[in-house]
Amino acid sequence: MSLKDILSPLSAWRNITREPVTIKDPLNDRPGAPRYRGFHKNDIEKCIGCGTCETICENEAIDLVEVASINAKNGDSGLRPLVDYGRCCWCALCVDVCTTGSLTMSNEYTWVSNNPEDFRYIPGVDKKSWDDSELGWKKPDYDLIPAGRIDMEELKPADREGTFLEIVRGYSRAQAEKEADRCTECGLCISACPAHMDIPGYIKAVREGNMEEGLRLLYETNPLPEMCGRVCTHKCEEVCAVGHSGDPLAIRWLKRYIADQVPFEEYKRILGIQEIEGNGKKVGIIGAGPSGLSAAYYLRIRGFEVSIYEAKSKGGGMTMYGIPKYRLPINMLDSEIGFLEEIGVKFEYETRVGEDISFDDIYTKHDAVFIGIGFEKPYKINIEGENMPGSLQAISFLDDINKDKTVDVGKTVAVIGGGNVAMDAARVSKRLGAEVIMLYRRRVEDMPADQEEIHGAYEEGVQIYQQTIPVELIPDEKGKVKAIKYLKAEMVADDKGGRPRPVPIEGSETILEIDTLIGAIGQEADYSFLPEKYSDSIQTDRGRMIVNENNQTNLEKVFAGGDAVNRTADAISAIADGHRAANGIEKLLLG
Amino acid sequence: MDNFKSTEDIINYAIQSEQEAHDFYMELSELVKFNELKIILKQFAAEELGHKQKLSRIIVSADQIGLTQESVLDMKMSDYHVDIIPKKDMTYQDLLTIAMKKEKGAFKLYTDLANKITDQNIKEIFLGLAQEEAKHKLRFEIEYDEYILKDN
C-alpha cells in the first residue's frame, strides 16, 4: 500500500465546511417541472373505463376496478383505473394512449405516508391534493392509435344511377389488417352489440390473418355474418373507444372482410359441424327472416329437428326482400341460407301459415314453436286517394325490384317517411332514373334512418322536403296519381319533454305533381294466422309480442323474436333474439 | 239535434252520445284480437262513461265538475285521415285512428251544443267538455305520432 492510498480518503474532510447544495430549504417541497410525470389524475366523467391504460402498462401497475358511484352504461364499462405506485414507473404510456384523454399526470412527485395501502388509489375517485392542478403531463398531440379509419372504396355517386352494383367494395388484406391494428381490444363494443359478438376477438383474427378463427368467432353468436357485414346498424361502432379521439373502428367492414375471405364450402369443416346427432325434439319456426334463421342454426347444431315455414319463395325476410342489392347482393344471402340447408334445416317455402298450414298444426306437430314473422304489413298513410294506381307501398316496391320485376315509377316520385325503408325506396327510385322527393313530417335531424343512408340519398340527388304532412292524393282523368297535396308544418315543443310535434300550418296547402307515391311510414306484424285461443294468451304491447329473457311468450312452448318483439328494427337484434330463443328452447326441452 | 226545446234536452242528448260511445268501444273490445287491444278499448269505454257521469252532475258550475278552458294542441291528424271501418283483425293503427276520429266528433258535438245554449254556466261546462275531448284526441294523436309514425 502506498502513502497516497492512506492519505486520499482524508481529502474528503475538506468538504466539511462547504454549504450543502441538495437541501437548501428542507421544510418546503421543491416543485416539479411543469410537464413532470407525477401522480395520476383522472376525469372520471370523461373516462369510459375502456382499460387501454391497463393493457399498455408493462408493469401491471393499473387495474380496472368497480367504483360504487359509477354505473356501467352503453359505451362505459363503469370501471375506473386504480394505480399501484409500487409498480408504476411513471412512463406515462397510460396517459399517451388514453382514448378519451381523461387520464393525465400532475407534476406532484412527493407524497409521504406510513401506510403502504395509500399508494394504491383510484385517480379522480380517491381525492388528492393535486387533483385540481393544471400542471403535469397530458396526452401529447400525436396519436399512438391512428385517428383516421382506412377508407373504404365506394362506387362514385355519379356512377350509381341505372345500376344496382354494390356500392361498397370491401377491404383488401392490407387495408383490413391496417384497420384492425387500430383496435385496443377494450371490448366496450361487445356489450353494445345486441348479439354480443366477440368483436375484439375477430378483429384480432384479422390482424393475425387467421380467417378460420375469425369465422368461428363470428358464428359463435351470429350465423349471418355476410349479411351483417354489409347492412348491420353497427351499434358497436357508436361506442368504440377509439372513436372518442378519431374515427371509430370500421367493425362492420372487418366482419364482412372475414366472411368474404372464407368460401362457403369450407364452413362445415371450419365450424366443426360434421354429422349432427339428433336429440329427438322438433322445433317449428314461422318466418325465415334473420331471427328465424338464427334460431334455426343454433337449434340445429344442438341436434334439434328444425323446420322453417316461410310464405315467400326464399329465406332472408326483410333482408332478402326489403334491402336493395346495392347494399346487400342477394347471392350473399342465398349462400348463407344454403349453408343452413346443408346442415339439415328444412325449409318449407311458399307456405303461408294460416293459409297453407294452420298454426294449430305447427303447434301440435312440434315440441316448441318460434315466431319470427317480422313486420311485413305496411302502415297505411290513411289519406284520401291512397289506394289509387300509382300509389305504392315501399315494402312491395322493393320486393318487386329485388325480384327483377319492371316497375315504371315515371319521372317524379314522392316518398313518404324518414326511416331506412324510405331511404331505400328513394335511392332505388333514383336508380330507376326518377327525380325523387322525400316528404318528411319532421326535420332531417329527427329522421330515424341511419346517417349513412341519409348521406347516400343526398349524394345521389334525392331531395328532402322537411316538415311536410301529406294530406291527399289527387288523381288524373284516368284515376291514376297525378299530384300530392301536403301541408307545411311547424314544430311545436312537447310540454312533457318528448320530441317536438309537427303541427300543420293553416293555409299552407301545396300541390306537388308526381307520377308515383311510395309510402314508407312504417310496418307492423300481421297476426291474421294466429287463432284467438293463442292470441288471447300471448301478451302484446302496441302490437309487439312480450317475451321473457329467453324470448319465451306467455305460452310455454311458443318463443318469438325479431321486429315483432324488439323495437330496434334491425337484423342484428333479430339474430340475437333467435339465439336467445334457441337457448331457451333447449333449456325447456332438454333441461 | 236541431230540435232541442230546452237545455235539459241538450244535456240528455250529450249523455246519450256518451253512452253510445261507451257501447261502441265495448263492442269493439269484443271484436278485436289480443287482450292488449281489448283492455285499451275498455279503458276508452270507461272514459266515455266518466263523461256521462260528469254530464249527469251538471247542476251548478264548471268548477265543481273539474273542467278547464285551457287551449289544447291540435295536431289535426283526424282532419286528413280517412275513416276506418271496425273489423276483427283491427290493428293498433286502426284503433287509434278510430279513437282520434271519435274524439274529434265529440269535440265538435260539444262545441256545437255549447253554441245552442244560452245559460252561460252550462255553456261553459259544454265548452269545458269540448276541451276534455280535445285533450283525449291529442293523447291519441301523440300515441299515433310516437308509435305509428315512428318512421315519419
Boltz contact constraints between the chains, C-beta under 6 A:
constraints:
  - contact:
      token1: [A, 379]
      token2: [B, 93]
      max_distance: 6.0
  - contact:
      token1: [A, 379]
      token2: [B, 148]
      max_distance: 6.0
  - contact:
      token1: [A, 382]
      token2: [B, 81]
      max_distance: 6.0
  - contact:
      token1: [A, 382]
      token2: [B, 82]
      max_distance: 6.0
  - contact:
      token1: [A, 383]
      token2: [B, 80]
      max_distance: 6.0
  - contact:
      token1: [A, 384]
      token2: [B, 82]
      max_distance: 6.0
  - contact:
      token1: [A, 417]
      token2: [B, 151]
      max_distance: 6.0
  - contact:
      token1: [A, 417]
      token2: [B, 152]
      max_distance: 6.0
  - contact:
      token1: [A, 419]
      token2: [B, 151]
      max_distance: 6.0
  - contact:
      token1: [A, 441]
      token2: [B, 152]
      max_distance: 6.0
  - contact:
      token1: [A, 448]
      token2: [B, 151]
      max_distance: 6.0
  - contact:
      token1: [A, 471]
      token2: [B, 80]
      max_distance: 6.0
  - contact:
      token1: [A, 501]
      token2: [B, 75]
      max_distance: 6.0
  - contact:
      token1: [A, 503]
      token2: [B, 75]
      max_distance: 6.0
  - contact:
      token1: [A, 504]
      token2: [B, 76]
      max_distance: 6.0
  - contact:
      token1: [A, 521]
      token2: [B, 149]
      max_distance: 6.0
  - contact:
      token1: [A, 521]
      token2: [B, 151]
      max_distance: 6.0
  - contact:
      token1: [A, 521]
      token2: [B, 152]
      max_distance: 6.0
  - contact:
      token1: [A, 522]
      token2: [B, 150]
      max_distance: 6.0
  - contact:
      token1: [A, 522]
      token2: [B, 151]
      max_distance: 6.0
  - contact:
      token1: [A, 524]
      token2: [B, 91]
      max_distance: 6.0
  - contact:
      token1: [A, 528]
      token2: [B, 89]
      max_distance: 6.0
  - contact:
      token1: [A, 532]
      token2: [B, 33]
      max_distance: 6.0
  - contact:
      token1: [A, 535]
      token2: [B, 33]
      max_distance: 6.0
  - contact:
      token1: [A, 535]
      token2: [B, 34]
      max_distance: 6.0
  - contact:
      token1: [A, 540]
      token2: [B, 34]
      max_distance: 6.0
  - contact:
      token1: [A, 540]
      token2: [B, 36]
      max_distance: 6.0
  - contact:
      token1: [A, 542]
      token2: [B, 92]
      max_distance: 6.0
  - contact:
      token1: [A, 542]
      token2: [B, 147]
      max_distance: 6.0
  - contact:
      token1: [A, 543]
      token2: [B, 92]
      max_distance: 6.0
